[in-house]
Amino acid sequence: MLYYLHNFSEFFGPLRLFEYISFRAGGAFFTAFLLTVFTIPPLLPFYQKHCIQKSSRTDDGKKPYKPLMGGVIIIGAVVVSALLWGMVSDRKLVVFILATLALATLGFVDDFIKLKYLRQERDGVKRNTKIIVQAIISAVAIYALYKTHGTVTMKIFLPCFKQPFQFVPGSENIAVMTPFSSEAWFTMPLYIMPLCLIFMLLFNFGVLFCASNGVNLTDGKDGLASGCMIFAALAFAVISYLSGHKIFAEYLNIPFVPGAGEVGIYACAIAGACMGFLWHNCHPAAMFMGDTGSLALGGALSLIAIMLGQQVLLFIIGGVFIIELGSSFIQQKYYRLTGGKRIFLMAPLHHHYEKKGIPDSQITIRFWIVVCAVEVSAVRLQVDLLTLLSTWIVVDVEHIKQFDSMFFLLLCDTHDEIFQPWHFLSVQCRS
């Protein structure tokens, strides 16, 4: 909404800042952070009275009661910040907001059932029902993204590979392209195309299912899910920003997605809201996000990855969430197949270390370290920052003097595909 203030920059020059994605992304981050930090304290007594559920065991072995459904505050902060700082006319942003709210509603119903039937230890919405609803939401969201300027294509980009995996329709057949070669490996009849579409839809749903449920399982330790989500959201904010610039995308060999910068603003809002929630969720946690927040945040993160064609990268950046989900799945299957034997002392994985006597704070911090290290490496796979910086440094100083200042250069990141200063840098990069 604030984006449109740049139209009045001729009357007040500083209003031009609202045109720049970097400025609005920072504004979304801090707005979501402040909203979450200052909203939780006045609502905490209400949560402590009506939204109580057993939490994970503490260092002394006790299992206290702590408020659930903190995700309502997180999602509210994300949506408000996105509407305030994003371009509300952008259809992709609208799709993300609606999909997030839909998943948050599903999580809210799940949490509400758990709280209502706490003494009966109900598990909330039945597993099959939850999967069906998630599938419907993901299908609608993915189709809406596909209809929005074709942002979702038949491509799956893999880190370190120049060519994506994709199905390319021809006049009479479908060429199957792989990341290992610039030429098609084999062709299929054109009537197979609906099956390819179904495969991509199922694959993208699998990405959303793994991400949302992985975050849900991670939300069992003080500050664990919220801290990991901060790093993941910031990583995708960087990738979204670069994917939205045609020159940067071509130079860094990542898929160009028109308007992806606005999605980066949404990712920054998620990171800011999670950081504000972490203020109250760190050990000892005042509340947990619950399914309301975990399903919505995981789903939003997966939709960002799908829109950017970075589904595989999500499994790297969100590796902790996938490991948590995988450990729980492996534990259940192994338990059934072996008649009661276990691989882990307890699943998901953070409970395994908890059973080994490692303090809660230590488990959380170590998981954060792993997430941060993996995500820095993952982003480096997609974005060679050293090459970018070195190229920037060798730009002729005399040419730089043509611009008012380096600060002007840094701010030249409007939603336009090609902006003149970046175009100049690209010419220097290619020379």
LINWO-V605203 format. One record per residue. N is the residue number from 0. PHI is phi in whole degrees, -180 to 180 (NA if undefined). BURIAL is b if it has 9 or more other C-alpha atoms within 8 Angstrom, else e. Layout:
BEGIN
n = {N & N}
phi = {PHI & PHI}
burial = {BURIAL & BURIAL}
END
This chain:
BEGIN
n = {0 & 1 & 2 & 3 & 4 & 5 & 6 & 7 & 8 & 9 & 10 & 11 & 12 & 13 & 14 & 15 & 16 & 17 & 18 & 19 & 20 & 21 & 22 & 23 & 24 & 25 & 26 & 27 & 28 & 29 & 30 & 31 & 32 & 33 & 34 & 35 & 36 & 37 & 38 & 39 & 40 & 41 & 42 & 43 & 44 & 45 & 46 & 47 & 48 & 49 & 50 & 51 & 52 & 53 & 54 & 55 & 56 & 57 & 58 & 59 & 60 & 61 & 62 & 63 & 64 & 65 & 66 & 67 & 68 & 69 & 70 & 71 & 72 & 73 & 74 & 75 & 76 & 77 & 78 & 79 & 80 & 81 & 82 & 83 & 84 & 85 & 86 & 87 & 88 & 89 & 90 & 91 & 92 & 93 & 94 & 95 & 96 & 97 & 98 & 99 & 100 & 101 & 102 & 103 & 104 & 105 & 106 & 107 & 108 & 109 & 110 & 111 & 112 & 113 & 114 & 115 & 116 & 117 & 118 & 119 & 120 & 121 & 122 & 123 & 124 & 125 & 126 & 127 & 128 & 129 & 130 & 131 & 132 & 133 & 134 & 135 & 136 & 137 & 138 & 139 & 140 & 141 & 142 & 143 & 144 & 145 & 146 & 147 & 148 & 149 & 150 & 151 & 152 & 153 & 154 & 155 & 156 & 157 & 158 & 159 & 160 & 161 & 162 & 163 & 164 & 165 & 166 & 167 & 168 & 169 & 170 & 171 & 172 & 173 & 174 & 175 & 176 & 177 & 178 & 179 & 180 & 181 & 182 & 183 & 184 & 185 & 186 & 187 & 188 & 189 & 190 & 191 & 192 & 193 & 194 & 195 & 196 & 197 & 198 & 199 & 200 & 201 & 202 & 203 & 204 & 205 & 206 & 207 & 208 & 209 & 210 & 211 & 212 & 213 & 214 & 215 & 216 & 217 & 218 & 219 & 220 & 221 & 222 & 223 & 224 & 225 & 226 & 227 & 228 & 229 & 230 & 231 & 232 & 233 & 234 & 235 & 236 & 237 & 238 & 239 & 240 & 241 & 242 & 243 & 244 & 245 & 246 & 247 & 248 & 249 & 250 & 251 & 252 & 253 & 254 & 255 & 256 & 257 & 258 & 259 & 260 & 261 & 262 & 263 & 264 & 265 & 266 & 267 & 268 & 269 & 270 & 271 & 272 & 273 & 274 & 275 & 276 & 277 & 278 & 279 & 280 & 281 & 282 & 283 & 284 & 285 & 286 & 287 & 288 & 289 & 290 & 291 & 292 & 293 & 294 & 295 & 296 & 297 & 298 & 299 & 300 & 301 & 302 & 303 & 304 & 305 & 306 & 307 & 308 & 309 & 310 & 311 & 312 & 313 & 314 & 315 & 316 & 317 & 318 & 319 & 320 & 321 & 322 & 323 & 324 & 325 & 326 & 327 & 328 & 329 & 330 & 331 & 332 & 333 & 334 & 335 & 336 & 337 & 338 & 339 & 340 & 341 & 342 & 343 & 344 & 345 & 346 & 347 & 348 & 349 & 350 & 351 & 352 & 353 & 354 & 355 & 356 & 357 & 358 & 359 & 360 & 361 & 362 & 363 & 364 & 365 & 366 & 367 & 368 & 369 & 370 & 371 & 372 & 373 & 374 & 375 & 376 & 377 & 378 & 379 & 380 & 381 & 382 & 383 & 384 & 385 & 386 & 387 & 388 & 389 & 390 & 391 & 392 & 393 & 394 & 395 & 396 & 397 & 398 & 399 & 400 & 401 & 402 & 403 & 404 & 405 & 406 & 407 & 408 & 409 & 410 & 411 & 412 & 413 & 414 & 415 & 416 & 417 & 418 & 419 & 420 & 421 & 422 & 423 & 424 & 425 & 426 & 427 & 428 & 429 & 430}
phi = {NA & -65 & -55 & -75 & -67 & -66 & -66 & -102 & -66 & -69 & -92 & -144 & -51 & -59 & -65 & -64 & -58 & -71 & -84 & -86 & -65 & -61 & -66 & -71 & -64 & -63 & -63 & -65 & -61 & -72 & -64 & -64 & -62 & -67 & -60 & -71 & -61 & -93 & -87 & -64 & -54 & -69 & -90 & -60 & -59 & -63 & -63 & -66 & -91 & -116 & -123 & -100 & -149 & -62 & -101 & -71 & -65 & -89 & -64 & -89 & 88 & -83 & -124 & -76 & -94 & -137 & -62 & -114 & 68 & -65 & -62 & -60 & -69 & -62 & -65 & -60 & -65 & -64 & -65 & -61 & -65 & -65 & -68 & -75 & -106 & -87 & -88 & -65 & -80 & -75 & -67 & -63 & -64 & -63 & -62 & -63 & -64 & -66 & -65 & -63 & -65 & -65 & -67 & -65 & -64 & -60 & -64 & -63 & -61 & -62 & -65 & -63 & -65 & -62 & -72 & -68 & -113 & -61 & -68 & -83 & 55 & -69 & -92 & 89 & -64 & -61 & -58 & -64 & -63 & -64 & -64 & -63 & -65 & -61 & -64 & -65 & -62 & -65 & -63 & -65 & -65 & -65 & -64 & -63 & -65 & -64 & -75 & -91 & 58 & 63 & -68 & -103 & -119 & -88 & -128 & -129 & -87 & -113 & -59 & 77 & -113 & -72 & -96 & -82 & -85 & -156 & -108 & -110 & -70 & -116 & -71 & -128 & -150 & -119 & -87 & -98 & -94 & -123 & -68 & -91 & -152 & -83 & -110 & -67 & -76 & -158 & -122 & -131 & -60 & -64 & -69 & -79 & -54 & -58 & -67 & -64 & -64 & -64 & -60 & -64 & -65 & -66 & -64 & -66 & -64 & -60 & -63 & -64 & -63 & -66 & -67 & -66 & -75 & -65 & -64 & -60 & -71 & -72 & -78 & -128 & -137 & -54 & 75 & -72 & -67 & -65 & -66 & -65 & -67 & -59 & -63 & -65 & -66 & -65 & -61 & -73 & -64 & -64 & -65 & -63 & -59 & -72 & -68 & -81 & -106 & -61 & -67 & -62 & -62 & -67 & -67 & -90 & 60 & -122 & -63 & -86 & -124 & -57 & 78 & -67 & -59 & -65 & -69 & -60 & -63 & -64 & -64 & -65 & -64 & -62 & -61 & -65 & -64 & -67 & -67 & -65 & -69 & -62 & -56 & -105 & -98 & -68 & -66 & -81 & -68 & -85 & -163 & -117 & -75 & 70 & -64 & -56 & -88 & -66 & -64 & -69 & -67 & -63 & -65 & -62 & -64 & -68 & -66 & -61 & -64 & -65 & -63 & -84 & 73 & -113 & -61 & -67 & -63 & -61 & -68 & -87 & -64 & -95 & -59 & -63 & -64 & -68 & -64 & -61 & -66 & -64 & -64 & -67 & -64 & -63 & -61 & -65 & -66 & -66 & -63 & -73 & -72 & -100 & 72 & 115 & -82 & -127 & -86 & -103 & -61 & -164 & -117 & -68 & -60 & -65 & -72 & -62 & -70 & -63 & -66 & -79 & 90 & -78 & -60 & -57 & -62 & -67 & -61 & -63 & -62 & -67 & -64 & -61 & -61 & -62 & -61 & -62 & -65 & -65 & -72 & -62 & -66 & -66 & -64 & -63 & -63 & -91 & -128 & -82 & -66 & -64 & -64 & -61 & -67 & -64 & -66 & -63 & -67 & -82 & -61 & -58 & -63 & -63 & -71 & -63 & -65 & -68 & -98 & -64 & -165 & -67 & -62 & -63 & -61 & -66 & -92 & -81 & -137 & -68 & -74 & -64 & -66 & -129 & -111 & -53 & -62 & -67 & -62 & -61 & -61 & -66 & -63 & -66 & -65 & -80 & -79}
burial = {b & e & b & b & b & b & e & b & b & e & e & e & e & e & b & b & e & b & b & b & b & e & b & b & b & b & b & b & b & b & b & b & b & b & b & b & b & e & b & b & e & e & e & e & e & e & b & b & e & e & b & b & b & e & b & e & b & b & e & e & e & e & b & b & e & b & b & b & b & b & b & b & b & b & b & e & b & b & b & b & b & b & b & b & b & b & b & b & e & e & e & b & b & b & b & b & b & e & b & b & b & b & b & b & b & b & b & b & b & b & b & b & b & b & b & e & b & b & e & e & e & b & e & b & b & e & e & e & e & b & b & e & b & b & b & e & b & b & b & e & b & b & e & b & b & b & e & b & e & e & b & b & e & b & b & b & b & b & b & e & b & e & b & b & b & b & b & b & b & e & e & e & b & b & b & b & b & b & b & e & b & e & e & b & b & e & b & b & b & b & e & b & b & e & e & b & b & e & e & b & b & e & e & b & b & e & b & b & b & b & b & b & b & b & b & b & b & b & b & b & b & b & b & b & b & b & b & b & b & b & b & b & b & b & b & b & b & b & b & b & b & b & b & b & b & b & b & b & b & b & e & b & e & b & b & b & b & b & e & b & b & b & b & b & b & b & b & b & b & b & b & b & b & b & b & b & b & b & e & b & b & b & e & e & b & b & b & b & b & b & b & b & b & b & b & b & b & b & b & b & b & b & b & b & b & b & b & b & b & b & b & b & b & b & b & b & b & b & b & b & b & b & b & b & b & e & b & b & e & e & b & e & e & b & b & e & e & e & e & e & e & b & e & b & b & b & b & b & b & b & b & b & b & b & b & e & e & b & e & b & e & e & b & b & e & e & b & b & e & e & b & b & e & b & b & b & e & b & b & b & b & b & b & b & e & e & e & e & e & e & b & b & e & e & b & e & e & e & e & b & e & e & b & e & e & e & e & b & b & e & b & b & b & b & b & e & b & b & b & e & e & b & b & e & b & b & e & b & b & e & e}
END
